[in-house]
């Protein structure tokens, strides 16, 4: 984390130094998130692996960035964004219905290099890439189970320890690699991009009991498309 905070400090210094040729942009759009899960289970000297993917949900992002022109069309744009995705899961088995609504909220701090090609006064294309520091605000879920015997409700937050768990189900911090491209018409910009999560978001990464060892990794990926306005 010290390296991350040092990088943010350097980015801030560059931002102050380059305000003479800086441009503020506010952006918002749609995003969807998925998780790539890899597990290894070892018993009696035999290891079995399993790779799956899961849809975490879809939602929106909103925030802004401050692009500092470095040289030519090359720029550096630190930003800060609020993200929220939601998901609803339902099942009905033997007269028992289960409905789970989950909401995941994060703060993202992308630190992106970008390159812009300008055509005339009102049109440009651009591409961007760089790291994104993620801090999880909440990962709440609410489950309602209905049966002939009645109704039960349970709530949880994956960023907090629940019951007898040794650790939370998920970690709050992530470091992603973001990249994408877009077009700009006068002050309006349209962007599309993708982010690869680099850190293991599982809280419990390894367990061992009764001669069986389990290891797991879960990495989050995000697709986004949005619009922005530059000042």
N, C-alpha and C positions, 0 to 999 in steps of 0.2 A: 504493500500500500504506500510506503514511503516514496517509491519511484513514481507511482501514479500522482501523488500530491505534488512532487517536484515537477512533473510534466505540466500539471495544471498551473503551477506558479510561473513556469517559463512561458506558457501560453498567455497568461495574463500580462506579463511584461511585454511580450510582442504586441499584444493588443493595444496597450497604452502607447507604445512607441509608434504604432502605425495609424493612429486615429486620423491623421491628415488625409489618408486615402482609404478610409473604412466605410463600410456600407451595412446598415442594419436591415435585417430581414425578419419578418414574422411569418410563421408557417403553421399549417394545420392539415390533417388528413386522416386517411384510413390506414389501419395496420392490422395484421393478423400474426399470430405467434404459434409456433410449434415446438415440440421438445423431442430431441433425439436421446433415447435411453439405451444404454449398454450395460448388461449385467453378466457377471461370472459367478457360477456356483460350483464349489469344489467339495466333493464328498468321496471318501475312499480312494483318494488320489486321482479321481476323474473330474475334469473341469468341463462344464457346459456353459456355453455363451448364448446370449440372446440379445438381438437388436430390434427395437421397436420404435415407432414414432407416435406422437400423440398431439392432437390439436388442443392448444391451451385456450384459444378463443380469439375473438376479433373485437376491435374497438377503434379508438382514435388517439391521435397525439396532437399537442399544441405547444408552441413555444417560439423561440427566436434564436437567431445567431448573429454574429457580428463579423463580417468578412473583412480581413485586412489584406490589401494587395501587397504582395511581396516583390514580384518582378514580372513584368509583362502581364500575361493572363493568369499567372499563378497566384493563388491566395490561400490564406489560412483563416478558418472560420470556427472559433469556439462557440458553443451554444448551450442552451439549457431547455429541456422539454419535459412536459408532464405526459405520461402515457397511461391509458386505462383500457383493459380488455375484459370482456365478460364471456361467460359460457354457461349454457343450460343443458343439463343431462337428465333424461327421463327414462324410466324402465317400468314395466308392468309384468310381474311374474306371479302366477297363481293367485290373482286377486290382490296382491300387494304392490302398490305403486310407490316409486321413489323418485323424487325430484331434487336435483342439486343445482343451485345457482352459485357460481363463483365469480369473484371480481379480483383482478390483479392490477395494482397501481404502482408505478415506478417513477423515479426522476432519472432522466438521462442527460449526460453531459458529453456530447460528441465533440471531438477535436479533429476537424477535418481539413485536409488539403484539398484544394479544388483548382480546376483549370477551365477557363472560359475562352471560347472563340466568339468574337463579336462580328456581326455582319450588318453594316450600316449603323444607324442610330437606335433602332428599336428591336433588334433581334439578336439572340445569342444562344449558343448551346454550351453546356457545361457538364463536367464529370467531377465526382468527389470520392474520396476514400480516406479512412483513418480510424483511430480507436474511438470507442464509446464507453464511458464509465457509467455503470448502472447502480442505482441504490433503490432497493425495494422498500416501498412505503407500507403496503399491506397486501396480503394474499388470503382474503377471506372467502369462506364458503358456508352455505347454509343448506342443510338437507332436511327434507320433509318426507317422512314415510307414513303412508296411510294403509291400514289393513282393517279387516272386520273387527279387530280388537280395539281400534282407536288410531290416534295420530301421535307421532313423536317428531320432535324437532331437535336438530343438533347444529351447532355452529363451531367453526374452527378458523384459525389463522395459521397458514403454513410457515409464517415467519416467527411463530412463537411455539414454545414447547407445550405439548398437549398431554395430559394424563401422566403416565409413567415414562414417557419418552425421555431419552437421554439428551436429545438434541431436537431442534425444530426440523420439520420435514424439508424445508428449503433454506438456503442461505440468502441473505439480502443483497450481497455484492456480486457483480458480474463485470467482465471486461469483454467487449465485443469488437469485431472488425466490421465496420460499416462501409458500404460502397454503393454507388448509384450514378444516375445521370438525369439531365433535364433540359428544359428549354426556357428561355425568358423572352417575353414580349413586353417591351418598355419596362414598366415596374412590376408586372405580373410574372411569376415563375411557377413552373410545373415540374415536379420531381418524382422519381420512382427509384426505389432502392431495396437493399437487402442487408441484413446484419447476421453475422455468424457469432454465436455465443462461444467464448473460449474457456470459461471456467465451469467446473462441476457444481451445479446448483443444489445437489442433494445435501441435506444436513447430515444424515448418517451414511457415510460412504463405504463402510466396511463393517460386517458383523461376523461373529463366530460363536457357534453353540452346538453342542453334541457332535463334534467332529465335522460339522458342515460350515464352510466359510463362504460368505457372500460379499461381493464387491459390486458397486454400481456407479455409473456416471449419468448425469442428465444435463444436457446443454440446450439452451433456448436459442431459437432462430426467429427472425422477424422479417416480414415483408411489409413495405409501406409505399403508399402513393399519396401525394398531397399537392397543395397549392400554397403559394406564398406571395408576399408583397414586400418590395424593397423600398427603402427611403433614401 
